[in-house]
Amino acid sequence: MDLFEQHVFAGIFGRRSIRNYVEGREVEPEKIMKLLQAAMAAPSACNIQPWDFIVVTDPDLVRQVKESIERFGNYNAPMLIAVCSYPDLIPWQGDTGMADCCAAIENMLLAATAMGLGSVWIGSFKRDRIRQILNIPEHVVPVGLAYFGYPAESRPPRTRYLEEAVHWQRYDPERPHPPRPGHIL
């Protein structure tokens, strides 16, 4: 394994969801810019880049966003970035740019890990409430929220490879699907 490959896999396996952050330590503006640069380096269908990013550092707005999320969202991160799709940029029907935005979020999470920041992706939230708090127009789709800060917890690197999630050549519809790790239902 060459050095680049080692670094890439160390970053991927080292990226963990962090839910506890150092109180009172803000994320520096230059690191926020690097997060945004990483996001916009994500792959995008036909390079359309149908995304908008709302950087939220105002403590009152951060609090409002956190309080609007019923479960799994009230972590003490000092900042967040809301990633929104701007589907008006997509010239074909049926695509909202969701995949492009998700790739951008993952790039930010990996970049955060590389810069010593912690992060967590919040995908379940009331979109209408987030629209209201962050002044997002109806034609723009809030896709995900990513919290960032300096981690107050450490989690070991790992992979979550599951052989039962892999199909070779064709999908096997007869395969049982037992709950996977993290299954919350």
C-alpha positions in Angstrom: 0.0 0.0 0.0 1.5 3.3 -1.0 1.5 6.4 1.2 -1.4 8.1 -0.5 -3.5 5.0 -0.2 -2.6 4.7 3.5 -3.7 8.3 4.1 -7.0 7.9 2.2 -8.0 4.8 4.1 -6.9 6.3 7.4 -9.1 9.3 6.8 -12.1 7.2 5.7 -11.8 4.7 8.6 -10.9 7.4 11.1 -14.0 9.5 10.3 -16.5 8.8 13.1 -19.7 10.6 14.2 -18.8 12.9 17.0 -21.6 14.0 19.3 -19.6 15.7 22.1 -17.5 18.8 21.4 -15.1 21.0 23.4 -17.2 23.8 25.0 -16.3 27.3 24.0 -13.9 26.4 21.2 -15.0 27.8 17.9 -14.0 26.5 14.5 -11.6 29.0 12.8 -12.8 30.7 9.6 -10.0 29.3 7.6 -11.1 25.7 8.6 -14.7 26.6 7.6 -13.4 27.7 4.2 -11.5 24.4 3.8 -14.7 22.5 4.7 -16.6 24.4 1.9 -13.8 23.9 -0.6 -13.8 20.2 0.2 -17.6 20.1 -0.2 -17.4 21.8 -3.6 -14.8 19.3 -4.8 -17.4 16.5 -4.6 -18.5 14.8 -7.8 -21.6 16.2 -9.4 -23.6 15.0 -12.3 -22.4 16.9 -15.4 -20.6 19.2 -13.0 -23.9 21.0 -12.4 -23.1 21.5 -8.7 -26.7 21.9 -7.6 -25.9 22.8 -4.0 -26.0 25.8 -1.7 -24.3 25.9 1.8 -25.6 27.8 4.8 -22.8 28.3 7.3 -24.3 28.8 10.8 -22.1 30.1 13.5 -24.4 32.4 15.3 -25.1 30.7 18.7 -28.8 31.6 18.7 -29.4 30.2 15.2 -27.3 27.1 16.0 -29.5 26.6 19.2 -32.7 27.1 17.2 -31.7 24.5 14.6 -30.7 22.0 17.3 -33.9 22.5 19.2 -36.0 21.9 16.1 -34.6 18.4 15.8 -36.7 15.9 17.9 -34.1 13.2 18.3 -30.4 12.8 17.7 -29.7 16.5 17.0 -29.1 18.4 20.3 -25.3 17.9 20.4 -23.1 20.8 21.6 -21.3 21.5 18.3 -20.5 25.3 18.0 -21.4 25.5 14.3 -23.2 23.7 11.5 -23.5 23.8 7.8 -26.9 23.2 6.1 -26.5 21.7 2.7 -29.3 22.5 0.3 -30.1 21.3 -3.2 -31.0 23.9 -5.8 -32.9 21.7 -8.3 -33.6 24.6 -10.7 -30.1 24.1 -11.9 -30.8 20.5 -13.1 -32.1 20.4 -16.7 -33.7 16.9 -16.5 -36.8 15.7 -14.7 -36.8 13.7 -11.5 -33.5 14.6 -10.0 -33.2 16.9 -7.1 -29.4 16.8 -6.7 -29.7 14.8 -3.5 -26.8 12.5 -4.5 -24.5 15.5 -5.3 -25.3 17.1 -2.0 -24.7 13.9 -0.1 -21.3 13.6 -1.7 -20.5 17.2 -0.7 -21.5 16.4 2.9 -19.2 13.3 3.0 -16.3 15.4 1.6 -16.8 17.9 4.5 -16.9 15.1 7.1 -13.7 13.6 5.7 -12.0 17.1 5.6 -13.1 17.7 9.2 -11.4 14.6 10.3 -8.2 15.5 8.4 -8.2 18.9 10.2 -8.7 17.5 13.7 -12.4 18.5 13.8 -15.3 16.3 14.9 -18.4 16.1 12.9 -21.8 14.4 12.7 -24.3 14.3 9.8 -27.9 15.0 10.7 -30.2 13.6 8.0 -33.5 13.5 9.8 -35.1 16.8 10.6 -38.2 18.8 9.9 -37.3 20.5 6.6 -40.1 23.1 6.9 -38.8 24.1 10.3 -35.2 24.4 9.0 -36.5 26.4 6.0 -38.2 28.8 8.5 -35.2 29.2 10.8 -32.6 29.6 8.0 -34.8 31.5 5.5 -34.7 28.8 2.9 -37.1 29.4 0.0 -39.6 26.7 -1.1 -37.8 25.8 -4.3 -34.5 25.0 -2.4 -34.4 21.6 -0.7 -32.6 21.2 2.7 -30.8 17.9 2.2 -28.7 17.6 5.4 -27.1 19.3 8.3 -23.5 18.7 9.4 -22.3 19.8 12.8 -18.7 20.7 13.4 -16.4 21.4 16.3 -13.4 20.2 18.2 -14.1 16.7 19.5 -14.4 16.1 23.3 -14.4 12.4 22.7 -12.2 10.0 20.8 -13.5 7.0 18.8 -11.2 4.4 17.3 -10.9 4.0 13.5 -12.9 1.2 12.0 -14.7 -0.1 8.9 -18.3 -1.4 9.0 -17.9 -3.9 6.1 -20.7 -6.4 6.2 -20.5 -9.3 3.8 -24.3 -9.7 3.9 -24.7 -6.3 2.3 -22.7 -7.3 -0.8 -24.3 -9.0 -3.8 -22.1 -10.3 -6.6 -23.2 -9.9 -10.2 -27.0 -9.8 -9.4 -29.1 -8.8 -6.5 -30.3 -11.8 -4.4 -33.9 -11.0 -3.4 -34.2 -14.2 -1.3 -31.4 -13.1 1.0 -32.6 -12.4 4.5 -32.0 -8.8 5.8 -31.5 -9.0 9.6 -31.1 -5.7 11.5 -27.7 -4.2 11.0 -25.5 -2.5 13.6 -27.1 0.8 14.5 -30.6 -0.4 13.6 -32.9 1.8 15.6 -36.3 0.5 14.7 
